[in-house]
Amino acid sequence: MEHPTHTRIVFADGIKDAKERYLKLNIKPDHDSNPRIEIRKVTEEDGFDVESPFNLFGEVSVGPDVMEQIRTDLDRAYVVYYMEKVII
């Protein structure tokens, strides 16, 4: 089973740039030594509503504080997070 961890909003000029910026944050995964990194361009998500206080990006939902941050640079905003394998 996988679950999302360490979600961040990254402002970047493309997916590769978003991944590099996320990795430079030096965030360590909680349980998985080799987690998958999910990168979602905000404006390309199905059902994204810039006016809504809540949105879903892949496995992650964001609330009003995060949406406020996203709106500061909508065209460059990416939601980036680890998908970590967890043993139950």
mmCIF file of the C-alpha atoms, coordinates in Angstrom:
data_MODEL
# 
_entry.id   MODEL 
# 
loop_
_atom_site.group_PDB 
_atom_site.id 
_atom_site.type_symbol 
_atom_site.label_atom_id 
_atom_site.label_alt_id 
_atom_site.label_comp_id 
_atom_site.label_asym_id 
_atom_site.label_entity_id 
_atom_site.label_seq_id 
_atom_site.pdbx_PDB_ins_code 
_atom_site.Cartn_x 
_atom_site.Cartn_y 
_atom_site.Cartn_z 
_atom_site.occupancy 
_atom_site.B_iso_or_equiv 
_atom_site.pdbx_formal_charge 
_atom_site.auth_seq_id 
_atom_site.auth_comp_id 
_atom_site.auth_asym_id 
_atom_site.auth_atom_id 
_atom_site.pdbx_PDB_model_num 
ATOM 1  C CA . MET A 1 1  ? 0.000   0.000  0.000   1.00 0.00 ? 1  MET A CA 1 
ATOM 2  C CA . GLU A 1 2  ? 1.208   3.526  -0.769  1.00 0.00 ? 2  GLU A CA 1 
ATOM 3  C CA . HIS A 1 3  ? 0.292   6.838  0.770   1.00 0.00 ? 3  HIS A CA 1 
ATOM 4  C CA . PRO A 1 4  ? 1.317   10.456 0.089   1.00 0.00 ? 4  PRO A CA 1 
ATOM 5  C CA . THR A 1 5  ? 3.769   12.254 2.358   1.00 0.00 ? 5  THR A CA 1 
ATOM 6  C CA . HIS A 1 6  ? 5.617   15.555 2.461   1.00 0.00 ? 6  HIS A CA 1 
ATOM 7  C CA . THR A 1 7  ? 3.411   17.510 0.089   1.00 0.00 ? 7  THR A CA 1 
ATOM 8  C CA . ARG A 1 8  ? 4.791   20.851 -1.053  1.00 0.00 ? 8  ARG A CA 1 
ATOM 9  C CA . ILE A 1 9  ? 3.764   23.535 -3.515  1.00 0.00 ? 9  ILE A CA 1 
ATOM 10 C CA . VAL A 1 10 ? 6.680   24.190 -5.845  1.00 0.00 ? 10 VAL A CA 1 
ATOM 11 C CA . PHE A 1 11 ? 6.816   27.025 -8.356  1.00 0.00 ? 11 PHE A CA 1 
ATOM 12 C CA . ALA A 1 12 ? 8.746   25.893 -11.412 1.00 0.00 ? 12 ALA A CA 1 
ATOM 13 C CA . ASP A 1 13 ? 9.123   26.181 -15.164 1.00 0.00 ? 13 ASP A CA 1 
ATOM 14 C CA . GLY A 1 14 ? 8.321   22.535 -15.912 1.00 0.00 ? 14 GLY A CA 1 
ATOM 15 C CA . ILE A 1 15 ? 8.031   19.086 -14.403 1.00 0.00 ? 15 ILE A CA 1 
ATOM 16 C CA . LYS A 1 16 ? 11.775  18.471 -14.401 1.00 0.00 ? 16 LYS A CA 1 
ATOM 17 C CA . ASP A 1 17 ? 12.387  21.822 -12.708 1.00 0.00 ? 17 ASP A CA 1 
ATOM 18 C CA . ALA A 1 18 ? 9.656   21.086 -10.139 1.00 0.00 ? 18 ALA A CA 1 
ATOM 19 C CA . LYS A 1 19 ? 11.272  17.754 -9.260  1.00 0.00 ? 19 LYS A CA 1 
ATOM 20 C CA . GLU A 1 20 ? 14.714  19.336 -8.918  1.00 0.00 ? 20 GLU A CA 1 
ATOM 21 C CA . ARG A 1 21 ? 13.351  22.105 -6.680  1.00 0.00 ? 21 ARG A CA 1 
ATOM 22 C CA . TYR A 1 22 ? 11.526  19.556 -4.506  1.00 0.00 ? 22 TYR A CA 1 
ATOM 23 C CA . LEU A 1 23 ? 14.629  17.384 -4.132  1.00 0.00 ? 23 LEU A CA 1 
ATOM 24 C CA . LYS A 1 24 ? 16.686  20.452 -3.164  1.00 0.00 ? 24 LYS A CA 1 
ATOM 25 C CA . LEU A 1 25 ? 14.420  20.832 -0.136  1.00 0.00 ? 25 LEU A CA 1 
ATOM 26 C CA . ASN A 1 26 ? 16.190  17.717 1.247   1.00 0.00 ? 26 ASN A CA 1 
ATOM 27 C CA . ILE A 1 27 ? 12.981  16.220 2.598   1.00 0.00 ? 27 ILE A CA 1 
ATOM 28 C CA . LYS A 1 28 ? 13.545  12.700 3.852   1.00 0.00 ? 28 LYS A CA 1 
ATOM 29 C CA . PRO A 1 29 ? 10.831  10.084 3.324   1.00 0.00 ? 29 PRO A CA 1 
ATOM 30 C CA . ASP A 1 30 ? 9.203   8.668  6.442   1.00 0.00 ? 30 ASP A CA 1 
ATOM 31 C CA . HIS A 1 31 ? 9.273   4.929  5.679   1.00 0.00 ? 31 HIS A CA 1 
ATOM 32 C CA . ASP A 1 32 ? 10.303  4.200  2.101   1.00 0.00 ? 32 ASP A CA 1 
ATOM 33 C CA . SER A 1 33 ? 13.958  4.472  1.088   1.00 0.00 ? 33 SER A CA 1 
ATOM 34 C CA . ASN A 1 34 ? 12.996  4.856  -2.574  1.00 0.00 ? 34 ASN A CA 1 
ATOM 35 C CA . PRO A 1 35 ? 9.600   6.571  -2.787  1.00 0.00 ? 35 PRO A CA 1 
ATOM 36 C CA . ARG A 1 36 ? 7.909   7.545  -6.013  1.00 0.00 ? 36 ARG A CA 1 
ATOM 37 C CA . ILE A 1 37 ? 7.651   11.310 -6.522  1.00 0.00 ? 37 ILE A CA 1 
ATOM 38 C CA . GLU A 1 38 ? 4.317   12.587 -7.827  1.00 0.00 ? 38 GLU A CA 1 
ATOM 39 C CA . ILE A 1 39 ? 4.285   15.924 -9.618  1.00 0.00 ? 39 ILE A CA 1 
ATOM 40 C CA . ARG A 1 40 ? 0.980   17.557 -10.540 1.00 0.00 ? 40 ARG A CA 1 
ATOM 41 C CA . LYS A 1 41 ? 0.781   20.788 -12.529 1.00 0.00 ? 41 LYS A CA 1 
ATOM 42 C CA . VAL A 1 42 ? -2.067  22.593 -10.855 1.00 0.00 ? 42 VAL A CA 1 
ATOM 43 C CA . THR A 1 43 ? -3.683  24.022 -13.986 1.00 0.00 ? 43 THR A CA 1 
ATOM 44 C CA . GLU A 1 44 ? -3.664  20.635 -15.772 1.00 0.00 ? 44 GLU A CA 1 
ATOM 45 C CA . GLU A 1 45 ? -5.606  18.695 -13.120 1.00 0.00 ? 45 GLU A CA 1 
ATOM 46 C CA . ASP A 1 46 ? -9.093  17.519 -14.065 1.00 0.00 ? 46 ASP A CA 1 
ATOM 47 C CA . GLY A 1 47 ? -11.694 19.298 -12.015 1.00 0.00 ? 47 GLY A CA 1 
ATOM 48 C CA . PHE A 1 48 ? -9.332  22.008 -10.775 1.00 0.00 ? 48 PHE A CA 1 
ATOM 49 C CA . ASP A 1 49 ? -11.283 25.105 -9.737  1.00 0.00 ? 49 ASP A CA 1 
ATOM 50 C CA . VAL A 1 50 ? -9.143  28.161 -9.015  1.00 0.00 ? 50 VAL A CA 1 
ATOM 51 C CA . GLU A 1 51 ? -12.013 29.763 -7.082  1.00 0.00 ? 51 GLU A CA 1 
ATOM 52 C CA . SER A 1 52 ? -12.659 26.760 -4.841  1.00 0.00 ? 52 SER A CA 1 
ATOM 53 C CA . PRO A 1 53 ? -11.165 26.753 -1.340  1.00 0.00 ? 53 PRO A CA 1 
ATOM 54 C CA . PHE A 1 54 ? -10.443 23.010 -1.735  1.00 0.00 ? 54 PHE A CA 1 
ATOM 55 C CA . ASN A 1 55 ? -9.012  20.974 -4.630  1.00 0.00 ? 55 ASN A CA 1 
ATOM 56 C CA . LEU A 1 56 ? -7.773  17.437 -5.206  1.00 0.00 ? 56 LEU A CA 1 
ATOM 57 C CA . PHE A 1 57 ? -4.422  16.796 -6.889  1.00 0.00 ? 57 PHE A CA 1 
ATOM 58 C CA . GLY A 1 58 ? -3.792  13.100 -7.387  1.00 0.00 ? 58 GLY A CA 1 
ATOM 59 C CA . GLU A 1 59 ? -3.842  11.604 -3.890  1.00 0.00 ? 59 GLU A CA 1 
ATOM 60 C CA . VAL A 1 60 ? -3.677  14.944 -2.078  1.00 0.00 ? 60 VAL A CA 1 
ATOM 61 C CA . SER A 1 61 ? -6.411  17.392 -1.184  1.00 0.00 ? 61 SER A CA 1 
ATOM 62 C CA . VAL A 1 62 ? -5.513  20.978 -0.378  1.00 0.00 ? 62 VAL A CA 1 
ATOM 63 C CA . GLY A 1 63 ? -7.379  23.563 1.633   1.00 0.00 ? 63 GLY A CA 1 
ATOM 64 C CA . PRO A 1 64 ? -7.762  27.340 1.716   1.00 0.00 ? 64 PRO A CA 1 
ATOM 65 C CA . ASP A 1 65 ? -4.234  28.193 2.945   1.00 0.00 ? 65 ASP A CA 1 
ATOM 66 C CA . VAL A 1 66 ? -2.612  26.119 0.210   1.00 0.00 ? 66 VAL A CA 1 
ATOM 67 C CA . MET A 1 67 ? -5.000  27.428 -2.450  1.00 0.00 ? 67 MET A CA 1 
ATOM 68 C CA . GLU A 1 68 ? -4.036  30.958 -1.451  1.00 0.00 ? 68 GLU A CA 1 
ATOM 69 C CA . GLN A 1 69 ? -0.380  30.043 -1.974  1.00 0.00 ? 69 GLN A CA 1 
ATOM 70 C CA . ILE A 1 70 ? -1.136  28.404 -5.340  1.00 0.00 ? 70 ILE A CA 1 
ATOM 71 C CA . ARG A 1 71 ? -2.947  31.518 -6.580  1.00 0.00 ? 71 ARG A CA 1 
ATOM 72 C CA . THR A 1 72 ? 0.202   33.632 -6.105  1.00 0.00 ? 72 THR A CA 1 
ATOM 73 C CA . ASP A 1 73 ? 1.720   32.093 -9.266  1.00 0.00 ? 73 ASP A CA 1 
ATOM 74 C CA . LEU A 1 74 ? -0.935  29.851 -10.766 1.00 0.00 ? 74 LEU A CA 1 
ATOM 75 C CA . ASP A 1 75 ? 0.857   29.153 -14.061 1.00 0.00 ? 75 ASP A CA 1 
ATOM 76 C CA . ARG A 1 76 ? 4.010   27.878 -12.334 1.00 0.00 ? 76 ARG A CA 1 
ATOM 77 C CA . ALA A 1 77 ? 2.411   26.001 -9.423  1.00 0.00 ? 77 ALA A CA 1 
ATOM 78 C CA . TYR A 1 78 ? 3.017   22.268 -8.988  1.00 0.00 ? 78 TYR A CA 1 
ATOM 79 C CA . VAL A 1 79 ? 1.873   19.993 -6.183  1.00 0.00 ? 79 VAL A CA 1 
ATOM 80 C CA . VAL A 1 80 ? 4.738   17.613 -5.409  1.00 0.00 ? 80 VAL A CA 1 
ATOM 81 C CA . TYR A 1 81 ? 4.779   14.763 -2.907  1.00 0.00 ? 81 TYR A CA 1 
ATOM 82 C CA . TYR A 1 82 ? 6.236   11.360 -2.145  1.00 0.00 ? 82 TYR A CA 1 
ATOM 83 C CA . MET A 1 83 ? 4.183   8.196  -2.584  1.00 0.00 ? 83 MET A CA 1 
ATOM 84 C CA . GLU A 1 84 ? 5.668   5.925  0.046   1.00 0.00 ? 84 GLU A CA 1 
ATOM 85 C CA . LYS A 1 85 ? 5.180   2.196  0.365   1.00 0.00 ? 85 LYS A CA 1 
ATOM 86 C CA . VAL A 1 86 ? 3.944   1.264  3.799   1.00 0.00 ? 86 VAL A CA 1 
ATOM 87 C CA . ILE A 1 87 ? 3.692   -2.209 5.273   1.00 0.00 ? 87 ILE A CA 1 
ATOM 88 C CA . ILE A 1 88 ? 0.515   -2.719 7.270   1.00 0.00 ? 88 ILE A CA 1 
# 
